[in-house]
Amino acid sequence: MPGLSRPLYQMKADFFKTLGHPVRIRVLELLSQREHAVSEMLAEIGVEAANLSQQLSILRRAGLVTARREGLSVTYELATSEVAQLLAAARAILTGVVAGQAEALEQLA
């Protein structure tokens, strides 16, 4: 298997690079709630169809989402619930960081 010859830290870095785009994060947040058709995501995210398609393709290649065709529509869902857990952990970390920054600013004032 090609990925196994790379150190785990490099694989993790590549994984986080995949997450390093606001549209991809927003897609994963939406899919954390439930599966969505592409048309629903377009309305929610507000980007061009080509941009959304490109970001979905990146997420699919990374194994973070799966897609299924239903007639003319394509529906996406998270490949694993751990992705939703990762986003929740990121939210908790950032909430703590922002609260700490606000507290530090108050102490300076």
N, C-alpha and C positions, 0 to 999 in steps of 0.2 A: 504494500500500500504506500503510495507516494507521500502522504502526509505524515506518516510515522517516522520518517527519517529526519524530519525537522524538529527542533526542540519545542517543547510545549509552550515556552514563553513566546516564541516566534509565531506559533499558531494562534495564541491568545492575542497578540498584537494585531495580526491580520484580521481576527474576528472583530476586535474593537474598531479597526479601520472601516470595516463593513458597516458598522453602526454609526460611523462618523458623518452622517448627512441628515439634516433636519427632516427632509421628506421621508427618508427611510425610518427614522424614529417615529414620525407621525403615523406612518402606515402600520408599524408594529403596535403602536398604542391603540389604534382603531381595531386591529385584529386581536388585541388582548381582550377586547370587550365581546367580540363575536366575529364570525366570518363575514366578509363583505364582498360584494360584486365590485368590479373595477369602476363601474358607473357611480356607485355609492361613494367610493373613495374619492373619485374626481370631484364630486360635489362637496365633500367634507374638507379636502386638502387644498383645493383651489390652485392646482398647477395644470400645465398643459398635459394632454393625454400622452404625448411622446415622452415627456419627462417622467410621468408616473410609471409608464411602461418600462422605461430604462431602470428605474429604481426597484421596481418589482422583480425585474430580471436579475438584478444583483442579489436581492434577498433570496430569490429562488435558488440561484447557483450556490449561495452560501449555506443552503439547507435550512434557512430560518422560516420560510413559508412554503406552503404547497398550494397548487392551483388545480382547479377542475373546471372543465368546460360544461356548461349547461345551455345547449342550443347556441345562441349567439353571444351569450354572456360567459365571462370567466369569473369564478369566485375563488377568493384566496382565504386561507386560514393559517394560523401559526402552526409550524411543524411540531412544536412541543410546548407544553405549558411553562417550561423553564424560561422561555423568552419573556413571558409576561412577568414572571418572578424577578428576572433581571431588571426589567424596566421599573418595577415597584421598588426594588432595592436602590436603583439610581435616584428615583424620586425621593426616597427617604434620606439618602446621603446628601443630595442637593438641598433639601429642606433644612437639614442640620447645618450645612455650610452657610446658607443664606441667613439663617437665624444667628449663627456665630458672627457673621459679618455685620449684621444689624446691631448686635450687642456691642461689638467693638467700636462701631461708629458712635453709638450712644455714649460710650465711655470717653470718647475723644471730645464730645461736645460739652 
